[in-house]
């Protein structure tokens, strides 16, 4: 599916539901960076829709099937870069008022944590275990659209960067380790549960983001 299109996400979710009679785990891992501001076919900023809105929509579409599982889990892949986002721009979700080549990405990674927090609050009583995780810096083609100085720095540091297999380990642990279910709702930095910074634990902001996301995507959620 193309996460820059809500229609494509809905079509992809329908295909998954048709092919998979049962679902236990959803890992929202896809994402991108952009050096220029770009809008999607739905009229939203590309990174915000791809990295957050479409993950939320996909989660809502698959959630009824997930909740049939005895061990339903959603893992949202965030990044330690959320720390540089500052206050969440809840009134500027398409970055019309502020833009540079890196800050919007950090905001989308903050959105991943805020969304996870609210998803946990609203669905844990239904049986869902939701997590957010920073998997480390991983050697993939993800960095190809980053600003040139960052691409150069990552190229120099490549021998020290994780392979995709190593980078997947913290994510897979949260998806499969039975002991981790008791940590539902938490944020992990690699394999360690940590308390996020204050701007990632603001419940009022998380609720406003949830409401805005629901309105923008048309997502439907189980009753509390």
N, C-alpha and C positions, 0 to 999 in steps of 0.2 A: 504494500500500500504506500501511497504518497502522503506523508504526514503534512504536506503543505496544502492538502485538499481535504476538507471535512467529508465530502462525498466519497473520496477514495477510502478514507478511514472507515466509513460506514459500510462500503462494499467489502473491504477487507475483513471487517469484523463479521459480516454475514457469512463470508466464505469460511472463516475459522469455525463459527458455530455450526455450519453445515457439515464440516469435515471432522470436528472433534466432539464426540458425544459427552466427553468429560474434560474439565480443565481444572488443574490444581494451582498453576503458577502463571502469573503474567509479569514479565520483566520489561519495563519501559526504559530502554537503553538508547534508542536512536536520538541523534541530535546533530546540530551543525553550528558553525560560526560563520559570520558574514562580515566583510570589511566595509560594505556599503549597505545602507538601509534599503530593504526590498520588501514589497508587499506580496502576499499570496493571492491566489485566485479568489479567496474569500474576503480579501481586503484587510488582512491583519499583517503585522510585522512578521517577517519570515521566521526569525528565531523563536519568537514567543509562540507562534502557532506550532512550529515543528517540535520545539523542545518542551512545551507545556500543554497548550490547548488540546492538541490532538492526542497526547497521552491521556489526558483526563477523559476525553470523549471515548477513546478506545477502552479505557478502564470501565466506564459506565456501561458500554455496550456488552462487554464480556462478563461483567460482575454477576448477573443472575446465574450464569453457568458456573462461574467460579464458586459461588456460595453453596453450590450443591456438593462441593468437595468437603471431606473431613479435615483437610488441612489447606485451606485456601490462602494464598499469599500473593501480594503485589509488591514488587521491588522496583523502586524508582531510582534510577542512577543519576545522582547529582554530582557535585564537584566541590572541592574545598574552595574554589574561587568564589563561591557564594559570599564568603567573608568580605569580599571587596565590593559587594553590591551596595552596601549602606541601606538606608530606608527603602522599602519596596515602593515603587512608583505606581500605586494602585490606580491613580487617576490618569496615567499615561502609559497604558499597556501596549501601545504601538510605537512608543519612543518618539513621538512627534516633538516633544519639548526638549529632549536631550538625546544626543546620539554621539557615540564614538565607536571605534573599531573593536572594543573589548567589553565595555561596561554592560551593554545589553545582554551579552551572554551570561555574565555573572548574575544578572537579575533573573534570567530563566532558570539558572541552577538554584537560586533562592526560591523561586516558584515551586520547583520540584519538592523542596523540603516542606514549604508551607502547605502544599497540596497533600503531601503524605500525612502531615499532622492532622489535617482536617478530615482526610479519608479515614484515618484511624479512629478519630472521635466519633464519626458518623456510622462506621460499619463494624467496629470490633465486636459489638454485641450480636451482630449477624454472623460472626465466625470468621471474619477476614483478618489476617495479620499483614499489616502494611509496614514497609521499611523504606528508608532512603539511605543511600550509601555513596561515599566518595571512593572509587576503586583505585585511585592513584593515576599517575600519568602513564598512558599506554601508547605503545608504538603502533599506531594505525594511520590510515590516511585522513583521519578526522582533522588534523591540523592544517590541511592544505589550503583552507580559506582564512587562516589566521593572519593578522598583520605580519608583514615581512620580518620585523625584529624578533617576534615570537617564533616564527618558523625557523629562523637562523639559530636561535638559542636552543630550540628543541632538536635541531639537526646535530648541533655540537654535542648535546647531552644524550643523544640516541643510545649509546652503549649502556647508559644508566637507567634507561626507561624500560618499563615492564613490557614483556611480550603480551599479545592479546590473551594467551592462555593464562598467564599470571594475573593479568588485569581482571579476568573473569572470576578468579577465585573468591574474592569477598562477596561478589554478587551471587554466585552459586551457593555459597555457604548460607546466605540468608534465605535463599529459595528452597533449600533442601535439609538443612540441619534441624533436627527435631528440637534440640535444646534452645535454638534461637527464637522459637515461637513465643517464649515468655518475654522477649524483648520487643514485641510488636509495638509499632508506633515510634520506634527509636531511629536515630540517625547514627550511622556508622562511618568512621574514618578508617578505611581499610577493614581490618577485622575487629576493630575496637569500638565499642559503643561509647559515644561522647555526647555531651550536652552542647547543642548548637549555640551560636551567639544569639544575643537577645533579639535581633531583628529577624531571626529565623524561627522564633518561638512566640511571636506576637499573635495571640489568638484572634484578636479583632481584625488584623490584617488578613490572616488565613481565612476567616469567615467571609470577608469582603472579596477576596480573590476567588473563593469557591463560588460565591453568588455570581460574580462577573463571568467566571468561566462557564458556569451552567447556562447563563443567559446567552453567551456568545456561541457556545457549541451546541446548545439544545440537549445537553446530557440529561438523563433521567436517573435518579438514585432511589434506593429503597427507603421507605419511610423509617424515621428514627424509632 
